[in-house]
């Protein structure tokens, strides 16, 4: 096992800075005019940070070759635990109706879907790294597609749409980094695009015409696949209305509220409206740390978890939001740099997949607080309260530290 000689100090500093920023906001989220249990949750978050840093240190001691070997058994265990959720799963907070938390004897142990993000990235990287060249047709993608599809479907059945979207994002990001041609990625995603656009006949028709043109131009050598893609898109267009009818009322309402929050201001639209009011009222410098009025009056829902970004906007204003997003941007760039400098394909794919996981999380969370995407109930990395997510994020940092230390150009490891 090769011993790491140089620690990636910028990555460590970024993780600690984001975590510290997040703990301050969790503390602030608990400072309301009516005392609640949230007021003391920052203490738990500090404890979880300490545990998570130790876990990251342990993960950084594992060689890349060991991570590649353990990918398969870890993936199998992940699927088994996700299946256990249908027996021992329970919900909490804004996801009270889901089965996302593994619960034994009345005690919530954690969210297996968080650790699954790491094991799925490891397994995808292992399978793709064994190939000599990037797949150029959909048939060649059956293995990675199956690896990503199984946990994604299980998590959707919990139901946890937000986490499922993260898995889809990681899957396409890893394929892109491996070198799969963009037309192939587009064809792979096309049934999903059809499903979304089928709720507007005009949009779906325009998309279908464009799809036929792309197939003729790029997919001539794969005639059978082209026919399959067309049939899959037609099928999605047909079943979209049926899926809408089978959706639960609250799921339909979330989509309708995304289009017009004022259509249900006291129920489904309440979260988004209060979040927008909080962020908009922050102005340039905010109302002051712990002084947000929407938060103090407890008008802002899930202010210590899913909507903690709104607390940042209300209390620290545009400056506080810009600092948070800048830190995330530097984290993404640092992780992509590690992926680009990795010694082998497996390491590079793992690093980029982990970066994609954080990127999708940040995009989803910030987007839903601003009503740019539907509310899916997904946490903000390093900020939102929760032990499972903090632990997973720091294990990812530990893996990245190892990949960085084994990568090329160790002498320049301190430069972003």
C-alpha positions as CSV (number, residue, x, y, z in Angstrom):
1,X,0.0,0.0,0.0
2,X,1.5,3.3,-1.1
3,X,1.8,5.9,1.7
4,X,0.5,9.3,1.0
5,X,3.3,11.9,1.2
6,X,1.5,15.2,0.7
7,X,-2.0,16.0,2.1
8,X,-4.3,18.0,-0.1
9,X,-4.6,20.9,2.4
10,X,-6.9,23.1,0.2
11,X,-9.4,20.3,0.1
12,X,-9.3,19.8,3.8
13,X,-9.6,23.5,4.4
14,X,-12.6,23.7,2.0
15,X,-14.3,20.9,3.8
16,X,-13.7,22.4,7.3
17,X,-14.7,25.9,6.1
18,X,-18.0,24.7,4.6
19,X,-18.8,22.5,7.6
20,X,-18.0,25.4,10.0
21,X,-20.2,27.7,8.0
22,X,-23.0,25.1,8.0
23,X,-22.8,24.6,11.8
24,X,-23.1,28.3,12.4
25,X,-26.2,28.3,10.2
26,X,-27.7,25.3,12.0
27,X,-27.1,27.1,15.3
28,X,-28.8,30.2,13.8
29,X,-31.7,28.1,12.5
30,X,-32.5,27.1,16.1
31,X,-32.6,30.6,17.4
32,X,-36.3,31.3,17.2
33,X,-38.8,33.3,19.3
34,X,-40.3,30.0,20.5
35,X,-37.8,27.6,22.0
36,X,-37.8,24.2,20.2
37,X,-35.6,21.2,20.0
38,X,-33.9,22.6,16.9
39,X,-32.1,25.1,19.2
40,X,-29.7,22.4,20.4
41,X,-29.1,20.5,17.2
42,X,-25.9,22.3,16.4
43,X,-24.3,20.3,19.2
44,X,-25.2,17.1,17.4
45,X,-23.8,18.6,14.2
46,X,-20.5,19.4,15.9
47,X,-20.3,15.8,17.2
48,X,-21.1,14.4,13.7
49,X,-18.4,16.6,12.2
50,X,-15.8,15.2,14.6
51,X,-16.9,11.6,13.8
52,X,-17.0,12.4,10.0
53,X,-13.4,13.9,10.0
54,X,-12.2,10.7,11.7
55,X,-14.0,8.7,9.1
56,X,-12.4,10.8,6.4
57,X,-9.0,10.2,7.9
58,X,-9.6,6.4,7.9
59,X,-10.9,6.5,4.3
60,X,-7.7,8.4,3.2
61,X,-5.6,5.5,4.4
62,X,-7.2,3.1,2.0
63,X,-5.4,2.5,-1.2
64,X,-7.1,3.1,-4.5
65,X,-6.6,-0.5,-5.4
66,X,-8.5,-1.6,-2.2
67,X,-11.3,0.8,-3.1
68,X,-11.6,-0.8,-6.5
69,X,-11.6,-4.3,-5.0
70,X,-14.2,-3.4,-2.3
71,X,-16.6,-1.7,-4.8
72,X,-18.5,-4.9,-5.7
73,X,-19.1,-6.2,-2.2
74,X,-20.0,-2.7,-1.0
75,X,-22.5,-2.3,-3.8
76,X,-24.1,-5.7,-3.0
77,X,-24.4,-4.7,0.7
78,X,-25.9,-1.3,-0.4
79,X,-28.6,-2.9,-2.4
80,X,-29.4,-5.3,0.4
81,X,-29.8,-2.4,2.9
82,X,-31.9,-0.4,0.5
83,X,-34.2,-3.5,0.3
84,X,-34.4,-3.6,4.1
85,X,-35.9,-0.1,4.1
86,X,-39.1,-1.6,2.8
87,X,-39.3,-3.5,6.1
88,X,-37.4,-1.3,8.6
89,X,-37.7,2.1,6.9
90,X,-39.4,5.2,8.3
91,X,-39.7,8.9,7.5
92,X,-38.8,12.1,9.3
93,X,-39.3,15.8,9.0
94,X,-40.5,16.9,5.5
95,X,-40.1,13.3,4.4
96,X,-42.4,11.8,7.0
97,X,-44.3,9.7,4.5
98,X,-41.1,8.1,3.0
99,X,-39.1,5.1,4.2
100,X,-35.7,6.7,3.7
101,X,-34.3,6.1,7.3
102,X,-33.3,2.7,8.5
103,X,-35.1,2.3,11.8
104,X,-34.6,-0.6,14.2
105,X,-36.4,-0.8,17.6
106,X,-37.7,2.7,17.1
107,X,-34.2,4.3,16.6
108,X,-33.3,5.9,13.2
109,X,-29.9,4.6,12.3
110,X,-29.3,6.7,9.2
111,X,-30.1,7.1,5.5
112,X,-28.6,4.3,3.4
113,X,-29.1,6.3,0.3
114,X,-26.4,8.7,1.3
115,X,-23.7,6.0,1.6
116,X,-25.1,4.4,-1.6
117,X,-23.9,7.5,-3.5
118,X,-20.3,6.5,-2.8
119,X,-20.7,2.8,-3.4
120,X,-22.5,3.4,-6.7
121,X,-19.8,5.8,-7.9
122,X,-17.1,3.2,-7.0
123,X,-19.0,0.4,-8.8
124,X,-19.6,2.5,-11.9
125,X,-15.9,3.5,-12.0
126,X,-14.8,-0.1,-11.6
127,X,-17.0,-1.4,-14.4
128,X,-16.0,1.4,-16.8
129,X,-12.3,1.3,-16.0
130,X,-12.1,-2.3,-17.2
131,X,-13.1,-1.1,-20.7
132,X,-10.4,-0.2,-23.2
133,X,-12.5,2.5,-24.9
134,X,-15.7,4.5,-24.2
135,X,-19.0,2.9,-25.3
136,X,-20.4,4.4,-28.5
137,X,-23.8,2.7,-28.5
138,X,-26.6,2.2,-26.0
139,X,-26.2,-1.6,-26.0
140,X,-22.6,-1.2,-24.7
141,X,-24.0,0.8,-21.7
142,X,-26.1,-2.0,-20.3
143,X,-23.8,-2.8,-17.4
144,X,-23.3,0.8,-16.0
145,X,-27.0,1.5,-16.7
146,X,-28.0,-1.5,-14.6
147,X,-25.7,-0.6,-11.8
148,X,-27.2,2.9,-11.5
149,X,-30.8,1.9,-12.2
150,X,-31.3,-0.7,-9.4
151,X,-30.5,1.7,-6.5
152,X,-32.2,4.6,-8.3
153,X,-35.5,2.6,-8.6
154,X,-35.3,1.4,-5.0
155,X,-34.8,4.9,-3.8
156,X,-37.7,6.2,-5.9
157,X,-39.9,3.6,-4.4
158,X,-39.2,4.9,-0.8
159,X,-40.2,7.5,-2.3
160,X,-37.2,9.9,-2.4
161,X,-37.2,11.6,-5.7
162,X,-34.5,14.1,-4.7
163,X,-31.9,11.5,-4.0
164,X,-32.9,9.5,-7.1
165,X,-32.2,12.6,-9.2
166,X,-28.7,12.7,-7.7
167,X,-28.0,9.1,-8.8
168,X,-29.1,10.0,-12.4
169,X,-26.8,13.0,-12.4
170,X,-23.9,11.0,-11.1
171,X,-24.5,8.3,-13.8
172,X,-24.5,10.7,-16.7
173,X,-21.5,12.7,-15.3
174,X,-19.4,9.5,-15.0
175,X,-20.3,8.5,-18.5
176,X,-19.4,12.0,-19.8
177,X,-16.0,12.0,-18.0
178,X,-15.3,8.5,-19.4
179,X,-15.7,9.9,-22.9
180,X,-19.1,8.6,-24.0
181,X,-20.1,10.7,-27.0
182,X,-22.7,13.4,-26.3
183,X,-25.2,12.1,-28.9
184,X,-25.2,8.7,-27.2
185,X,-25.8,10.4,-23.8
186,X,-28.7,12.4,-25.4
187,X,-30.3,9.3,-26.8
188,X,-30.0,7.6,-23.5
189,X,-31.7,10.5,-21.7
190,X,-34.3,11.0,-24.5
191,X,-37.1,8.8,-22.9
192,X,-36.8,10.8,-19.7
193,X,-37.0,14.1,-21.7
194,X,-40.1,12.7,-23.5
195,X,-41.7,11.9,-20.1
196,X,-41.2,15.4,-18.9
197,X,-42.3,17.2,-22.1
198,X,-45.3,14.9,-22.7
199,X,-47.4,17.1,-20.4
200,X,-47.4,19.6,-23.2
201,X,-48.4,18.2,-26.6
202,X,-46.7,21.0,-28.5
203,X,-43.4,20.7,-26.7
204,X,-43.4,16.9,-27.0
205,X,-44.1,17.2,-30.8
206,X,-41.2,19.6,-31.2
207,X,-38.9,17.4,-29.2
208,X,-39.9,14.3,-31.2
209,X,-39.2,16.0,-34.5
210,X,-35.8,17.1,-33.2
211,X,-35.1,13.6,-32.0
212,X,-35.8,12.1,-35.4
213,X,-33.4,14.6,-36.9
214,X,-30.6,13.7,-34.5
215,X,-31.1,10.0,-35.0
216,X,-30.9,10.4,-38.8
217,X,-27.7,12.5,-38.5
218,X,-25.8,10.7,-35.7
219,X,-27.3,7.2,-35.4
220,X,-27.3,5.8,-38.9
221,X,-24.9,2.9,-38.0
222,X,-27.2,1.8,-35.2
223,X,-30.6,1.3,-37.0
224,X,-32.1,-1.1,-34.5
225,X,-31.1,1.1,-31.5
226,X,-32.6,4.1,-33.3
227,X,-35.9,2.3,-33.7
228,X,-35.8,1.3,-30.0
229,X,-35.2,4.9,-29.0
230,X,-38.1,6.1,-31.1
231,X,-40.4,3.5,-29.6
232,X,-39.2,4.3,-26.0
233,X,-40.0,8.0,-26.6
234,X,-43.4,7.2,-28.0
235,X,-44.1,4.9,-25.0
236,X,-43.1,7.6,-22.5
237,X,-45.3,10.1,-24.3
238,X,-48.3,7.7,-24.0
239,X,-47.8,6.7,-20.4
240,X,-47.1,10.3,-19.1
241,X,-50.9,11.1,-18.5
242,X,-51.3,7.6,-16.9
243,X,-48.4,8.3,-14.5
244,X,-49.9,11.7,-13.6
245,X,-53.2,10.0,-12.7
246,X,-51.3,7.4,-10.5
247,X,-49.3,10.0,-8.7
248,X,-50.2,10.8,-5.1
249,X,-52.1,14.1,-4.6
250,X,-49.2,15.8,-2.8
251,X,-46.8,14.8,-5.6
252,X,-49.1,16.4,-8.3
253,X,-49.5,19.4,-6.1
254,X,-45.8,19.9,-5.8
255,X,-45.5,20.1,-9.6
256,X,-48.4,22.5,-9.9
257,X,-47.0,24.7,-7.2
258,X,-43.7,24.8,-8.9
259,X,-45.4,26.4,-11.9
260,X,-47.5,28.7,-9.7
261,X,-46.7,28.8,-5.9
262,X,-49.7,31.2,-5.3
263,X,-52.1,28.4,-6.4
264,X,-51.8,26.8,-2.9
265,X,-50.1,29.4,-0.6
266,X,-51.2,27.9,2.7
267,X,-50.2,24.3,1.9
268,X,-48.0,23.0,-0.9
269,X,-46.8,26.5,-2.0
270,X,-46.1,27.6,1.6
271,X,-42.5,26.3,1.6
272,X,-41.5,28.1,-1.6
273,X,-43.2,31.3,-0.8
274,X,-41.7,31.7,2.6
275,X,-38.2,30.7,1.2
276,X,-38.5,33.4,-1.5
277,X,-39.6,36.0,1.0
278,X,-36.8,35.2,3.4
279,X,-34.1,35.3,0.7
280,X,-35.5,38.4,-1.0
281,X,-35.7,40.3,2.3
282,X,-32.0,39.7,3.0
283,X,-30.8,42.3,0.5
284,X,-27.1,42.8,0.1
285,X,-25.9,42.3,3.7
286,X,-28.8,40.5,5.3
287,X,-30.7,41.2,8.6
288,X,-27.8,39.9,10.8
289,X,-26.7,36.6,12.1
290,X,-29.6,34.9,14.1
291,X,-31.8,37.9,13.3
292,X,-33.8,36.7,10.4
293,X,-37.5,37.5,11.0
294,X,-39.0,34.7,8.9
295,X,-36.8,32.3,10.7
296,X,-37.3,33.6,14.2
297,X,-41.1,33.5,13.7
298,X,-40.8,29.9,12.5
299,X,-42.5,30.9,9.2
300,X,-39.6,29.2,7.3
301,X,-40.2,25.4,7.1
302,X,-37.4,22.9,7.6
303,X,-35.0,25.8,8.2
304,X,-32.3,23.6,9.6
305,X,-32.4,21.0,6.9
306,X,-33.8,21.4,3.4
307,X,-34.3,25.2,3.5
308,X,-31.2,26.2,5.4
309,X,-30.0,28.1,2.3
310,X,-32.9,30.5,2.8
311,X,-31.5,31.2,6.3
312,X,-28.2,32.2,4.8
313,X,-29.9,34.5,2.3
314,X,-32.1,36.2,4.9
315,X,-29.5,36.7,7.6
316,X,-26.3,37.2,5.6
317,X,-27.8,38.6,2.4
318,X,-26.2,38.5,-1.1
319,X,-22.7,38.6,0.4
320,X,-23.3,35.5,2.5
321,X,-24.9,33.6,-0.4
322,X,-22.0,34.6,-2.7
323,X,-19.5,33.4,-0.2
324,X,-21.2,30.0,0.2
325,X,-21.6,29.4,-3.5
326,X,-18.0,30.5,-4.1
327,X,-16.8,27.9,-1.6
328,X,-18.8,25.3,-3.4
329,X,-17.5,26.4,-6.7
330,X,-13.9,26.1,-5.5
331,X,-14.7,22.7,-4.1
332,X,-16.1,21.5,-7.5
333,X,-13.0,22.9,-9.3
334,X,-10.6,21.3,-6.8
335,X,-12.3,17.9,-7.2
336,X,-12.3,18.1,-11.0
337,X,-8.6,19.0,-10.8
338,X,-8.0,15.8,-8.7
339,X,-10.0,13.8,-11.3
340,X,-7.9,15.3,-14.2
341,X,-4.6,14.5,-12.4
342,X,-5.5,11.0,-11.2
343,X,-3.1,8.2,-12.1
344,X,-5.7,5.8,-13.6
345,X,-9.2,5.7,-15.0
346,X,-10.8,4.3,-11.9
347,X,-9.5,7.0,-9.7
348,X,-10.4,9.7,-12.1
349,X,-14.0,8.5,-12.5
350,X,-14.5,8.2,-8.8
351,X,-13.3,11.7,-8.2
352,X,-15.5,13.2,-10.9
353,X,-18.5,11.1,-9.8
354,X,-18.2,12.5,-6.2
355,X,-17.9,16.0,-7.6
356,X,-21.1,15.4,-9.6
357,X,-22.9,14.2,-6.5
358,X,-22.1,17.5,-4.7
359,X,-22.9,19.5,-7.8
360,X,-26.4,18.0,-8.2
361,X,-27.1,18.4,-4.5
362,X,-26.2,22.1,-4.5
363,X,-28.1,22.7,-7.7
364,X,-31.3,21.0,-6.5
365,X,-31.3,22.5,-3.0
366,X,-30.5,26.1,-4.1
367,X,-32.9,25.7,-7.0
368,X,-35.9,24.6,-4.9
369,X,-35.4,27.4,-2.4
370,X,-35.6,29.9,-5.3
371,X,-38.4,27.9,-7.0
372,X,-36.2,27.2,-10.0
373,X,-36.9,23.5,-9.7
374,X,-39.7,21.6,-7.9
375,X,-39.3,21.0,-4.1
376,X,-37.7,17.6,-3.7
377,X,-36.6,17.7,-0.1
378,X,-32.8,17.4,-0.6
379,X,-30.1,18.7,1.8
380,X,-27.4,21.2,1.1
381,X,-23.9,19.6,1.5
382,X,-22.0,20.5,4.7
383,X,-24.8,22.9,5.7
384,X,-28.0,21.0,6.3
385,X,-28.4,19.3,9.6
386,X,-28.0,15.5,9.4
387,X,-25.4,13.0,10.5
388,X,-25.7,10.6,7.5
389,X,-25.0,13.3,4.9
390,X,-22.2,14.9,6.9
391,X,-20.5,11.5,7.3
392,X,-20.9,10.6,3.6
393,X,-19.6,14.0,2.5
394,X,-16.4,13.6,4.6
395,X,-15.9,10.0,3.6
396,X,-15.9,11.4,0.0
397,X,-13.3,13.9,1.0
398,X,-11.2,11.1,2.5
399,X,-11.4,9.2,-0.7
400,X,-10.5,12.3,-2.7
401,X,-7.5,12.9,-0.4
402,X,-6.2,9.5,-1.2
403,X,-6.7,9.9,-4.9
404,X,-5.0,13.3,-4.8
405,X,-2.0,11.9,-2.9
406,X,-1.6,9.1,-5.4
407,X,-2.1,11.4,-8.4
408,X,0.4,13.1,-10.7
409,X,2.2,16.2,-9.7
410,X,2.3,15.8,-5.9
411,X,4.7,18.7,-5.6
412,X,2.0,21.1,-6.8
413,X,-0.8,19.7,-4.5
414,X,-1.1,22.9,-2.6
415,X,-2.1,24.9,-5.7
416,X,-5.8,25.2,-6.6
